[in-house]
């Protein structure tokens, strides 16, 4: 059920964010009296799971239905031949009221002022087809020769700017609202760095820079961290290079400063395995929380609260050091040294094929203790807004790493996004992930790339500055190029996910 739960979480998150994003475009379009032809959750090439529209005063529904025919007809000359533009493309126009009146009762091409709502079958996004707008749903040659009052292209630039920015704006507002609701409903719970009793466990790049497992971080170039996320953010995002630590040797505690190289963040993201791409984690011992009856550990007599301290002849006290040692002995019998009730004992355990004992360990939160903060409704509003802006700021700062060689190899697609959702359903985590992805979508859509909202915003700003509107043909070509680039990036990112899955 773990992977299934992650897939459900990803699809539910995308569905929610697509609806809110497209609603932003829809709302501003309707405010400025622009028709919206279709509003779809998920894409619907060929057919739709559900289509509904108010036709002839009645709501009509179609399930697993082929998509509707276009309400545009080709213009014809006096001899009845289709008119074409200078490029040889057919010139279209909307049906006249008389032509629509001749359509049979219930024909969905009637009532063009009403939006067709639907659910597609391809859960990779969604769209809001705004009348008179050149985008992925409408090409320049499909527009009528003369702009109509209800079309997007007939509206002044400032109105079109609001219509386009509506999606990004609603995505960001959605994130802020979610953070407010999350803080009001669940508050905050975290492990204060002051309670890192066992110090920290560091990644290989951090060890190479001079840290040692068990070091306690007390200062980051003058900044006193409160949470583990503060430490990782300051080092990997803000680029702090001077870290003061407390180190215990025998009975003595010494304070020293570790200096990080300027390219330290690149060294972290350049690690071959995603699980190694961290600066530090709370160090924890390997203490069993529960031992399932059919596990290798249970068969060897291991019990809850046993603490593993050695493997064969090697003394190991850290859970993070123990794990790779066990994996290296997958399927083999190993001698485990453990503490129980203050006494040392050993157990011969045959590991499973994945090198696992089949046990659950003590959660770091239970071992180290947490701090829980609760917020009243009025308190949660500024806190939630502040979290939203700080999340956006951190994401923008780390986005620059995407353009490095190391960052390009760590891009991820839907598999990577889905993996951040928990394997057991948790509403608090789900809404936190949804708020975070909403921030990402808002920022990514704002990038000035054709086919994205940011591309349209750029064209409109150029029009406002130069007082010259780019032609529909130019916008269509730019969007096609942008779409191809985005598709290539999508294939590349998801291809990396596939390769990682088979490693």
SULSULMO-V957698 format. One record per helix or strand of 2 or more residues. SS is the DSSP state (h for helix, s for strand). FROM is the first residue (numbers start at 1). TO is the last residue. If there is no record, write none. Layout:
BEGIN
ss: [SS:SS]
from: [FROM:FROM]
to: [TO:TO]
END
This chain:
BEGIN
ss: [h:s:s:s:s:s:h:s:s:h:h:h:s:h:s:h:s:h:s:s:h:h:s:s:h:s:s:h:s:s:s:h:s:h:h:h:h:h:h]
from: [2:36:47:58:72:92:97:116:122:140:152:157:188:193:200:204:216:228:242:252:264:274:280:285:296:307:314:319:333:343:359:364:371:377:405:414:427:453:472]
to: [31:43:55:66:74:94:101:119:130:142:154:186:190:195:202:209:220:236:249:259:269:276:282:291:299:311:315:328:340:350:361:368:373:403:408:419:446:466:501]
END
